[in-house]
Amino acid sequence: MQVTTLLSLAAVVTTAIAGVVDTHPWKAPTKNDRRGPCPMLNSLANHGFIARSGKDISIDQLVNAIEEAINISPNSTRPVVEFGATTSTTGNPNTFHLSDLNKHGVIEHDGSLSRNDLYFGDNHSFNSRIYDTVAKFFTKSTISIETAARARKARLAAAAAANPQFQYGEQEETVSLFETALYLATFGTGTQGNAPTKYVNILFREERLPYKEGYCKPTRVISNDDIVELADKVRAAA
Ligand code: HEM
């Protein structure tokens, strides 16, 4: 590729990133806004891809927002969003507040990477002490499938040792595997993993999409098969 072509490509990407930063600026939630245990959904609200209030989010709005922001296919997210909506306290089964997802035993589970277990009180706020124990595995500039699997395994072992009422069965295992697969799919390379460590840390620690650091929505749609393949690889690596 010629230098001029590369330069114009760089200009297009820079303009695209600047566009999203302008149209979806990150704003910290106010004290009346609702947030929940999912770093990605909280980030989408912080960028205004869904209501910044985190309240009365409809299933369709969320499915479309995920596609718009991070290009995960609607057919892979709709079933999860519909499952999440079973926690709804809005009075309308098609909408929910992000905080409704705090309900333990639906999607929310023990042994989270960045939240404490319900047994200790708060199962939904970011907990830097816990996330530090996970992030210490992320010693390279990108997170491989093996590293992600090791970090997850260690966190589950620590949570099981600390919580006398640790609850973890087949459903929790599946959900937890998919959460690791999702951050690798969102920021990594196809189904190879290798998510930039900086991006993953920003998602967890700041609940923001790392546009300023260079993240750009992938042009290729992330499919259900991609996520399942990554979850299988994480399971095998552990
Ligand atoms: C679309 C891309 C998504 C990504 C990249 C993503 C990412 C993640 C990650 C990495 C976690 C683990 C947090 C931790 O262990 O500390 C998580 C947790 C969670 N996510 Fe998402 N998520 C996505 C979509 C969704 C959707 C559609 C729902 C449901 C409406 C959802 C609901 C949850 C819930 C309830 C948890 C808490 C589980 C726990 O107890 O650890 N997420 N998500």
Boltz pocket constraint, residues with backbone or C-beta under 6 A from the ligand:
constraints:
  - pocket:
      binder: B
      contacts: [[A, 37], [A, 38], [A, 39], [A, 40], [A, 41], [A, 66], [A, 72], [A, 77], [A, 80], [A, 81], [A, 82], [A, 84], [A, 85], [A, 101], [A, 102], [A, 107], [A, 108], [A, 109], [A, 110], [A, 111], [A, 112], [A, 113], [A, 114], [A, 115], [A, 123], [A, 179], [A, 180], [A, 182], [A, 183], [A, 186]]
      max_distance: 6.0
